[in-house]
Amino acid sequence: MIHMGMPLEIQTMIVTNGKEKRIEHNLFTLQKEGYRLYPLDIPLEVRRTKHGEATGQAVVKKLVLENETTIVTYELISLHSIN
């Protein structure tokens, strides 16, 4: 039996690409391809695109890694005005 390494990305911001889904009030979920680790319980920038401006800050509350996808549940703690 051969064991291959699991590809894993470490994330320092949440990039939504407009695919986030609101669960309730300021709580959102986002599904990403591949396995990604996000710091828990500390504020991270939220961006619509990787190189776009930050739209707010959020705290990751839960991570689920399965079937080569990552599901991130996060709470939006501040929102920047977008002009």
Secondary structure, DSSP 4 states (H G I P E B T S, - for coil): --PPPPPEEE-SEEE-TT--EEEETTEEEEEEESEEE--SSSEEEEESSTTS-EEEEEEEEEEEEETTEEEEEEEEEEE----
